[in-house]
Amino acid sequence: MGDDSEAQRMAEDGRLWQHTLHENTMLFQRGNLFLVGQSLFAVAYTTLLTTEKHLSAARVLAAFGLVLALTWLYVGHRHRLYYRHVQARALQRLPDYATTWSTWTGRRRGLSITLITYVLPCLAVVMWVALLLIT
């Protein structure tokens, strides 16, 4: 009977670990997708600026780029909150993971997550606002 409960706990821990990995991967993949989308919008915007008659279309594209950047910021923030919740569960349930996390001396823990979740979308917002103001 004890072996069954231990096996069940190990299976639950395995699923939790997989969930943690999945959420971390999704955070970065989604950020990369938004970054590529922003890059394509920027290329299309600059292409439209090559002629005067497409100036209004460039403004519309910049407005869509701004909305996309704000969406990226919102989606990233919500996902990061969820990821932190899943990670907290993993830290409670998985002693090896908790030990590794607590003994890691990297002072910039979470910097890459902050970059992809907040800094890059905010930079995109600033870029689109500036482009809207100058065109």
C-alpha positions, 0 to 999 in steps of 0.5 A: 500500500505504501509503495502505491502512495509513493509511486503516486507522489512520484508521478505527481511530482513528475507531472509538476516538473513537466508543467514547470518546464512547459510554462517556462518554455511557453513564456519564452516561445510566446515572447519570441513570437511577439518579438518576431511579430513586432519586427515584421510590423516594423519592417512593414511600417518602414516599407510604407514610409518609402512613399508619401501616399502611404503615410496614413497606412503607415500610421494605421500599421503603427497603431496596430503595432502599439496594440500588439505591443500592449497585448504582449505586455498584458499576456506576458504579465499574466503568464509570468504570474501563473508561471511564478505560481507553478514554480512556487509549487515546484519549489515546495514539492521538489526538494532537488529543484528547491536546493538548486534554486536556493543555492544558485548564486546568480544575482540576476535571477529572473532577469531574462524573464523580466526582459522578455516579459516587461522590458521588450514589450515596453520598448516596443510600446515606446517605439510605436508611440514615438513613430506615431508622433513623428509621422 
